[in-house]
């Protein structure tokens, strides 16, 4: 009996040691942000939600443009993001159903001042989003125009699941057909390449001049156009059952 108790105690000590190791080494991925989104501005919220989160309104934001199916605005109030003050933050919204539903947040683009500590920004992004990927292919929302971003010393990228991974098996053909209706130029011939290269969400970091073409110098971009469109298609498939 004595030896059995010793063995059980050893197993318990090993188990507790493993839990402690995981907590401090980061072997648990659950704390990382799978959708590459901000905690206080998750994908899919409305413009009014963003106004409330950042304590602004239509009269206090910059460059407010509201269209039938898409809108955007900018903040230029020195809002802090990833530990550094920003110059501008651009929020973009879309109604991916094109049916008059509330437009949803799908992109956040941030410009930092030249003297921003971008290493601090990168450190916090890695903590939130996990490991980077060496390169990405970013298709424009609703078109086949694509930008290729390669690995650089002062650039970093993150992606979530690819479209290929989330195609519903039971409605695969209908899902593809609906996506082709939204994404101009997408067809059966280029679907495989598109679905493999496209991801639901992206993160882009630019830490200096010529790091990423979309920024003159310092900036980040979080993009979830594919996630919003995917959710709209899945919702439509559900209603057609």
Beta strands, then each sheet from edge to edge (+ up, - down):
strand 1: 62-66
strand 2: 70-75
strand 3: 80-81
strand 4: 84-94
strand 5: 104-112
strand 6: 136-139
strand 7: 146-149
strand 8: 155-159
strand 9: 202-207
strand 10: 218-223
sheet 1: 1+ 2- 4+ 3-
sheet 2: 1+ 2- 4+ 5- 10+ 9- 8+
sheet 3: 6+ 7-
end
